[in-house]
Amino acid sequence: MDVLWAPWRMDYILGPKPDECVFCIPENTDEDEERLILHRAEHCFVIMNKFPYNNCHLMVTPYRHVSKLTDLTEAQASEIMKYITVSCDILDQACNPQGINVGLNIGEAAGAGIAAHLHFQLVPRWNGDASFMAVFGETNVIPDHLSSTYKRLKPFFDSYCR
């Protein structure tokens, strides 16, 4: 029998849930790599999902702690769309997916894991990535470690977003 390791998932499953919002990040950039923040813009930032559905799973999140699209200013909404587009382009270059799911769950009933702070999900997809493990074993296999994925994506954001 093969053993599949995804040790970062245990932190999510058993670990205490943070009291503060994980998307309300500090202004200083000292913890960006640890927090998996790939890029900071004026109104939003791009961050890797620490508990990904698939390899290279990103999120674009406003700095403002809002739960509704209507709470965003026009400038914030526009910049978020820009970085969703930029992130899709970078994912195409860095990961060569055959598709990308882009989505937003508004409210807990709609499936938002953190309903109080909007965050757009970008999940790269490859033909056949929903293998027998995901379908029958209810297990996702992430083929790359988070730190390796971060190191692969970060230079793309650094050069693309100057």
Rosetta constraint file for C-alpha pairs under 8 A:
AtomPair CA 4 CA 141 HARMONIC 7.47 0.50
AtomPair CA 6 CA 10 HARMONIC 7.80 0.50
AtomPair CA 6 CA 141 HARMONIC 7.94 0.50
AtomPair CA 6 CA 142 HARMONIC 7.49 0.50
AtomPair CA 7 CA 11 HARMONIC 7.56 0.50
AtomPair CA 8 CA 12 HARMONIC 7.13 0.50
AtomPair CA 8 CA 50 HARMONIC 7.68 0.50
AtomPair CA 8 CA 51 HARMONIC 7.15 0.50
AtomPair CA 9 CA 13 HARMONIC 6.22 0.50
AtomPair CA 9 CA 51 HARMONIC 6.23 0.50
AtomPair CA 10 CA 14 HARMONIC 5.80 0.50
AtomPair CA 10 CA 15 HARMONIC 7.20 0.50
AtomPair CA 11 CA 15 HARMONIC 4.75 0.50
AtomPair CA 12 CA 16 HARMONIC 7.89 0.50
AtomPair CA 12 CA 17 HARMONIC 7.90 0.50
AtomPair CA 12 CA 51 HARMONIC 7.31 0.50
AtomPair CA 18 CA 22 HARMONIC 7.34 0.50
AtomPair CA 20 CA 24 HARMONIC 7.69 0.50
AtomPair CA 21 CA 117 HARMONIC 7.68 0.50
AtomPair CA 23 CA 61 HARMONIC 7.25 0.50
AtomPair CA 23 CA 63 HARMONIC 7.37 0.50
AtomPair CA 23 CA 65 HARMONIC 7.79 0.50
AtomPair CA 23 CA 117 HARMONIC 6.85 0.50
AtomPair CA 24 CA 63 HARMONIC 6.47 0.50
AtomPair CA 24 CA 64 HARMONIC 7.57 0.50
AtomPair CA 24 CA 65 HARMONIC 6.75 0.50
AtomPair CA 25 CA 63 HARMONIC 7.48 0.50
AtomPair CA 31 CA 35 HARMONIC 5.92 0.50
AtomPair CA 32 CA 36 HARMONIC 5.82 0.50
AtomPair CA 32 CA 37 HARMONIC 4.89 0.50
AtomPair CA 32 CA 38 HARMONIC 7.39 0.50
AtomPair CA 33 CA 37 HARMONIC 5.99 0.50
AtomPair CA 33 CA 38 HARMONIC 7.56 0.50
AtomPair CA 33 CA 150 HARMONIC 7.82 0.50
AtomPair CA 35 CA 47 HARMONIC 7.74 0.50
AtomPair CA 36 CA 47 HARMONIC 5.59 0.50
AtomPair CA 36 CA 48 HARMONIC 5.38 0.50
AtomPair CA 36 CA 49 HARMONIC 7.74 0.50
AtomPair CA 36 CA 50 HARMONIC 7.45 0.50
AtomPair CA 36 CA 150 HARMONIC 6.72 0.50
AtomPair CA 37 CA 45 HARMONIC 7.23 0.50
AtomPair CA 37 CA 46 HARMONIC 5.97 0.50
AtomPair CA 37 CA 47 HARMONIC 4.22 0.50
AtomPair CA 37 CA 48 HARMONIC 6.45 0.50
AtomPair CA 38 CA 45 HARMONIC 7.62 0.50
AtomPair CA 38 CA 46 HARMONIC 5.50 0.50
AtomPair CA 38 CA 47 HARMONIC 5.43 0.50
AtomPair CA 38 CA 48 HARMONIC 7.18 0.50
AtomPair CA 38 CA 150 HARMONIC 7.44 0.50
AtomPair CA 38 CA 153 HARMONIC 7.47 0.50
AtomPair CA 38 CA 154 HARMONIC 5.54 0.50
AtomPair CA 38 CA 157 HARMONIC 6.55 0.50
AtomPair CA 39 CA 45 HARMONIC 5.58 0.50
AtomPair CA 39 CA 46 HARMONIC 5.16 0.50
AtomPair CA 39 CA 47 HARMONIC 7.17 0.50
AtomPair CA 39 CA 154 HARMONIC 7.88 0.50
AtomPair CA 39 CA 157 HARMONIC 6.28 0.50
AtomPair CA 39 CA 158 HARMONIC 7.41 0.50
AtomPair CA 39 CA 161 HARMONIC 7.84 0.50
AtomPair CA 40 CA 44 HARMONIC 6.42 0.50
AtomPair CA 40 CA 45 HARMONIC 4.38 0.50
AtomPair CA 40 CA 46 HARMONIC 6.56 0.50
AtomPair CA 41 CA 45 HARMONIC 5.62 0.50
AtomPair CA 43 CA 62 HARMONIC 5.83 0.50
AtomPair CA 43 CA 63 HARMONIC 5.95 0.50
AtomPair CA 43 CA 64 HARMONIC 7.78 0.50
AtomPair CA 43 CA 75 HARMONIC 7.75 0.50
AtomPair CA 43 CA 76 HARMONIC 5.43 0.50
AtomPair CA 43 CA 79 HARMONIC 6.73 0.50
AtomPair CA 43 CA 80 HARMONIC 7.61 0.50
AtomPair CA 44 CA 60 HARMONIC 6.83 0.50
AtomPair CA 44 CA 61 HARMONIC 5.37 0.50
AtomPair CA 44 CA 62 HARMONIC 4.03 0.50
AtomPair CA 44 CA 63 HARMONIC 5.24 0.50
AtomPair CA 44 CA 76 HARMONIC 7.21 0.50
AtomPair CA 44 CA 79 HARMONIC 7.08 0.50
AtomPair CA 44 CA 80 HARMONIC 6.21 0.50
AtomPair CA 45 CA 60 HARMONIC 5.78 0.50
AtomPair CA 45 CA 61 HARMONIC 5.53 0.50
AtomPair CA 45 CA 62 HARMONIC 6.45 0.50
AtomPair CA 45 CA 63 HARMONIC 7.09 0.50
AtomPair CA 46 CA 58 HARMONIC 6.92 0.50
AtomPair CA 46 CA 59 HARMONIC 5.73 0.50
AtomPair CA 46 CA 60 HARMONIC 4.62 0.50
AtomPair CA 46 CA 61 HARMONIC 6.51 0.50
AtomPair CA 46 CA 83 HARMONIC 7.45 0.50
AtomPair CA 46 CA 87 HARMONIC 7.90 0.50
AtomPair CA 47 CA 58 HARMONIC 5.72 0.50
AtomPair CA 47 CA 59 HARMONIC 5.31 0.50
AtomPair CA 47 CA 60 HARMONIC 6.48 0.50
AtomPair CA 47 CA 61 HARMONIC 7.77 0.50
AtomPair CA 48 CA 52 HARMONIC 7.94 0.50
AtomPair CA 48 CA 56 HARMONIC 7.08 0.50
AtomPair CA 48 CA 57 HARMONIC 5.96 0.50
AtomPair CA 48 CA 58 HARMONIC 4.35 0.50
AtomPair CA 48 CA 59 HARMONIC 6.05 0.50
AtomPair CA 48 CA 150 HARMONIC 7.59 0.50
AtomPair CA 49 CA 57 HARMONIC 5.67 0.50
AtomPair CA 49 CA 58 HARMONIC 5.51 0.50
AtomPair CA 49 CA 59 HARMONIC 6.49 0.50
AtomPair CA 50 CA 146 HARMONIC 7.41 0.50
AtomPair CA 52 CA 56 HARMONIC 7.66 0.50
AtomPair CA 52 CA 57 HARMONIC 5.52 0.50
AtomPair CA 52 CA 142 HARMONIC 7.86 0.50
AtomPair CA 53 CA 57 HARMONIC 6.64 0.50
AtomPair CA 53 CA 123 HARMONIC 7.12 0.50
AtomPair CA 53 CA 140 HARMONIC 6.97 0.50
AtomPair CA 53 CA 142 HARMONIC 7.89 0.50
AtomPair CA 54 CA 123 HARMONIC 6.34 0.50
AtomPair CA 54 CA 124 HARMONIC 6.79 0.50
AtomPair CA 54 CA 125 HARMONIC 7.44 0.50
AtomPair CA 54 CA 140 HARMONIC 7.37 0.50
AtomPair CA 54 CA 141 HARMONIC 7.59 0.50
AtomPair CA 54 CA 142 HARMONIC 5.86 0.50
AtomPair CA 55 CA 123 HARMONIC 7.79 0.50
AtomPair CA 55 CA 124 HARMONIC 7.09 0.50
AtomPair CA 55 CA 142 HARMONIC 5.45 0.50
AtomPair CA 55 CA 143 HARMONIC 6.70 0.50
AtomPair CA 55 CA 144 HARMONIC 6.58 0.50
AtomPair CA 55 CA 149 HARMONIC 7.75 0.50
AtomPair CA 56 CA 91 HARMONIC 7.50 0.50
AtomPair CA 56 CA 95 HARMONIC 7.47 0.50
AtomPair CA 56 CA 123 HARMONIC 7.01 0.50
AtomPair CA 56 CA 124 HARMONIC 6.55 0.50
AtomPair CA 56 CA 149 HARMONIC 6.44 0.50
AtomPair CA 57 CA 121 HARMONIC 7.34 0.50
AtomPair CA 57 CA 122 HARMONIC 5.79 0.50
AtomPair CA 57 CA 123 HARMONIC 4.66 0.50
AtomPair CA 57 CA 124 HARMONIC 6.42 0.50
AtomPair CA 58 CA 87 HARMONIC 7.92 0.50
AtomPair CA 58 CA 121 HARMONIC 6.04 0.50
AtomPair CA 58 CA 122 HARMONIC 5.07 0.50
AtomPair CA 58 CA 123 HARMONIC 6.54 0.50
AtomPair CA 59 CA 119 HARMONIC 6.08 0.50
AtomPair CA 59 CA 120 HARMONIC 5.24 0.50
AtomPair CA 59 CA 121 HARMONIC 4.64 0.50
AtomPair CA 59 CA 122 HARMONIC 5.88 0.50
AtomPair CA 60 CA 80 HARMONIC 6.62 0.50
AtomPair CA 60 CA 83 HARMONIC 6.87 0.50
AtomPair CA 60 CA 84 HARMONIC 6.43 0.50
AtomPair CA 60 CA 119 HARMONIC 5.73 0.50
AtomPair CA 60 CA 120 HARMONIC 5.14 0.50
AtomPair CA 60 CA 121 HARMONIC 6.84 0.50
AtomPair CA 60 CA 122 HARMONIC 7.99 0.50
AtomPair CA 61 CA 80 HARMONIC 7.23 0.50
AtomPair CA 61 CA 118 HARMONIC 6.32 0.50
AtomPair CA 61 CA 119 HARMONIC 4.53 0.50
AtomPair CA 61 CA 120 HARMONIC 6.36 0.50
AtomPair CA 62 CA 76 HARMONIC 7.09 0.50
AtomPair CA 62 CA 80 HARMONIC 7.05 0.50
AtomPair CA 62 CA 118 HARMONIC 7.00 0.50
AtomPair CA 62 CA 119 HARMONIC 7.19 0.50
AtomPair CA 64 CA 117 HARMONIC 7.91 0.50
AtomPair CA 65 CA 116 HARMONIC 7.10 0.50
AtomPair CA 65 CA 117 HARMONIC 5.15 0.50
AtomPair CA 65 CA 118 HARMONIC 7.46 0.50
AtomPair CA 66 CA 71 HARMONIC 6.22 0.50
AtomPair CA 66 CA 72 HARMONIC 7.39 0.50
AtomPair CA 66 CA 116 HARMONIC 6.35 0.50
AtomPair CA 66 CA 117 HARMONIC 5.06 0.50
AtomPair CA 66 CA 118 HARMONIC 6.08 0.50
AtomPair CA 67 CA 71 HARMONIC 7.32 0.50
AtomPair CA 67 CA 106 HARMONIC 7.04 0.50
AtomPair CA 67 CA 107 HARMONIC 7.47 0.50
AtomPair CA 67 CA 115 HARMONIC 6.33 0.50
AtomPair CA 67 CA 116 HARMONIC 4.78 0.50
AtomPair CA 67 CA 117 HARMONIC 4.91 0.50
AtomPair CA 67 CA 118 HARMONIC 5.19 0.50
AtomPair CA 68 CA 72 HARMONIC 7.41 0.50
AtomPair CA 68 CA 106 HARMONIC 6.83 0.50
AtomPair CA 68 CA 118 HARMONIC 6.89 0.50
AtomPair CA 69 CA 77 HARMONIC 7.87 0.50
AtomPair CA 69 CA 118 HARMONIC 7.73 0.50
AtomPair CA 72 CA 76 HARMONIC 5.81 0.50
AtomPair CA 72 CA 77 HARMONIC 5.90 0.50
AtomPair CA 73 CA 77 HARMONIC 6.18 0.50
AtomPair CA 74 CA 78 HARMONIC 5.99 0.50
AtomPair CA 75 CA 79 HARMONIC 6.11 0.50
AtomPair CA 76 CA 80 HARMONIC 6.12 0.50
AtomPair CA 77 CA 81 HARMONIC 6.32 0.50
AtomPair CA 78 CA 82 HARMONIC 6.27 0.50
AtomPair CA 79 CA 83 HARMONIC 6.28 0.50
AtomPair CA 80 CA 84 HARMONIC 6.18 0.50
AtomPair CA 81 CA 85 HARMONIC 6.24 0.50
AtomPair CA 82 CA 86 HARMONIC 6.15 0.50
AtomPair CA 83 CA 87 HARMONIC 5.75 0.50
AtomPair CA 84 CA 88 HARMONIC 6.20 0.50
AtomPair CA 84 CA 120 HARMONIC 7.91 0.50
AtomPair CA 84 CA 122 HARMONIC 7.75 0.50
AtomPair CA 85 CA 89 HARMONIC 6.35 0.50
AtomPair CA 86 CA 90 HARMONIC 6.21 0.50
AtomPair CA 87 CA 91 HARMONIC 6.00 0.50
AtomPair CA 88 CA 92 HARMONIC 6.17 0.50
AtomPair CA 88 CA 100 HARMONIC 7.41 0.50
AtomPair CA 88 CA 122 HARMONIC 7.60 0.50
AtomPair CA 89 CA 93 HARMONIC 6.38 0.50
AtomPair CA 90 CA 94 HARMONIC 5.91 0.50
AtomPair CA 90 CA 153 HARMONIC 7.71 0.50
AtomPair CA 90 CA 156 HARMONIC 6.42 0.50
AtomPair CA 90 CA 157 HARMONIC 7.35 0.50
AtomPair CA 91 CA 95 HARMONIC 5.31 0.50
AtomPair CA 91 CA 96 HARMONIC 6.70 0.50
AtomPair CA 91 CA 97 HARMONIC 7.21 0.50
AtomPair CA 91 CA 124 HARMONIC 7.28 0.50
AtomPair CA 91 CA 153 HARMONIC 7.98 0.50
AtomPair CA 92 CA 96 HARMONIC 4.69 0.50
AtomPair CA 92 CA 97 HARMONIC 6.00 0.50
AtomPair CA 94 CA 152 HARMONIC 7.27 0.50
AtomPair CA 94 CA 153 HARMONIC 6.59 0.50
AtomPair CA 94 CA 156 HARMONIC 7.57 0.50
AtomPair CA 97 CA 124 HARMONIC 5.62 0.50
AtomPair CA 97 CA 125 HARMONIC 5.53 0.50
AtomPair CA 97 CA 126 HARMONIC 5.38 0.50
AtomPair CA 98 CA 124 HARMONIC 7.64 0.50
AtomPair CA 98 CA 125 HARMONIC 5.92 0.50
AtomPair CA 98 CA 126 HARMONIC 4.95 0.50
AtomPair CA 98 CA 127 HARMONIC 6.63 0.50
AtomPair CA 99 CA 124 HARMONIC 5.99 0.50
AtomPair CA 99 CA 125 HARMONIC 4.95 0.50
AtomPair CA 99 CA 126 HARMONIC 6.41 0.50
AtomPair CA 100 CA 122 HARMONIC 6.47 0.50
AtomPair CA 100 CA 123 HARMONIC 5.44 0.50
AtomPair CA 100 CA 124 HARMONIC 4.28 0.50
AtomPair CA 100 CA 125 HARMONIC 5.42 0.50
AtomPair CA 101 CA 121 HARMONIC 7.58 0.50
AtomPair CA 101 CA 122 HARMONIC 5.63 0.50
AtomPair CA 101 CA 123 HARMONIC 4.99 0.50
AtomPair CA 101 CA 124 HARMONIC 6.33 0.50
AtomPair CA 101 CA 125 HARMONIC 7.15 0.50
AtomPair CA 102 CA 120 HARMONIC 7.00 0.50
AtomPair CA 102 CA 121 HARMONIC 5.51 0.50
AtomPair CA 102 CA 122 HARMONIC 4.56 0.50
AtomPair CA 102 CA 123 HARMONIC 6.50 0.50
AtomPair CA 103 CA 120 HARMONIC 5.64 0.50
AtomPair CA 103 CA 121 HARMONIC 5.18 0.50
AtomPair CA 103 CA 122 HARMONIC 6.73 0.50
AtomPair CA 104 CA 112 HARMONIC 7.91 0.50
AtomPair CA 104 CA 118 HARMONIC 7.63 0.50
AtomPair CA 104 CA 119 HARMONIC 6.57 0.50
AtomPair CA 104 CA 120 HARMONIC 4.85 0.50
AtomPair CA 104 CA 121 HARMONIC 6.26 0.50
AtomPair CA 105 CA 110 HARMONIC 5.43 0.50
AtomPair CA 105 CA 111 HARMONIC 5.75 0.50
AtomPair CA 105 CA 112 HARMONIC 4.88 0.50
AtomPair CA 105 CA 115 HARMONIC 7.80 0.50
AtomPair CA 105 CA 120 HARMONIC 7.82 0.50
AtomPair CA 106 CA 110 HARMONIC 5.88 0.50
AtomPair CA 106 CA 111 HARMONIC 7.52 0.50
AtomPair CA 106 CA 112 HARMONIC 6.07 0.50
AtomPair CA 106 CA 115 HARMONIC 6.50 0.50
AtomPair CA 106 CA 118 HARMONIC 7.24 0.50
AtomPair CA 107 CA 111 HARMONIC 6.77 0.50
AtomPair CA 107 CA 112 HARMONIC 5.52 0.50
AtomPair CA 107 CA 115 HARMONIC 4.92 0.50
AtomPair CA 107 CA 116 HARMONIC 7.60 0.50
AtomPair CA 108 CA 112 HARMONIC 4.81 0.50
AtomPair CA 108 CA 113 HARMONIC 6.62 0.50
AtomPair CA 108 CA 114 HARMONIC 7.54 0.50
AtomPair CA 108 CA 115 HARMONIC 5.47 0.50
AtomPair CA 114 CA 118 HARMONIC 7.77 0.50
AtomPair CA 125 CA 129 HARMONIC 6.72 0.50
AtomPair CA 130 CA 134 HARMONIC 5.49 0.50
AtomPair CA 130 CA 135 HARMONIC 6.56 0.50
AtomPair CA 130 CA 140 HARMONIC 7.87 0.50
AtomPair CA 131 CA 135 HARMONIC 6.33 0.50
AtomPair CA 132 CA 136 HARMONIC 5.44 0.50
AtomPair CA 132 CA 137 HARMONIC 6.83 0.50
AtomPair CA 133 CA 137 HARMONIC 4.60 0.50
AtomPair CA 133 CA 138 HARMONIC 6.22 0.50
AtomPair CA 133 CA 139 HARMONIC 5.33 0.50
AtomPair CA 133 CA 140 HARMONIC 6.54 0.50
AtomPair CA 133 CA 141 HARMONIC 7.49 0.50
AtomPair CA 134 CA 138 HARMONIC 4.69 0.50
AtomPair CA 134 CA 139 HARMONIC 4.67 0.50
AtomPair CA 134 CA 140 HARMONIC 5.18 0.50
AtomPair CA 134 CA 141 HARMONIC 7.71 0.50
AtomPair CA 135 CA 139 HARMONIC 7.75 0.50
AtomPair CA 144 CA 148 HARMONIC 6.56 0.50
AtomPair CA 144 CA 149 HARMONIC 6.41 0.50
AtomPair CA 145 CA 149 HARMONIC 6.30 0.50
AtomPair CA 146 CA 150 HARMONIC 6.07 0.50
AtomPair CA 147 CA 151 HARMONIC 6.21 0.50
AtomPair CA 148 CA 152 HARMONIC 6.24 0.50
AtomPair CA 149 CA 153 HARMONIC 6.17 0.50
AtomPair CA 150 CA 154 HARMONIC 5.80 0.50
AtomPair CA 151 CA 155 HARMONIC 7.27 0.50
AtomPair CA 152 CA 156 HARMONIC 7.77 0.50
AtomPair CA 153 CA 157 HARMONIC 6.69 0.50
AtomPair CA 154 CA 158 HARMONIC 6.13 0.50
AtomPair CA 155 CA 159 HARMONIC 6.11 0.50
AtomPair CA 156 CA 160 HARMONIC 5.77 0.50
AtomPair CA 157 CA 161 HARMONIC 5.56 0.50
AtomPair CA 158 CA 162 HARMONIC 6.52 0.50
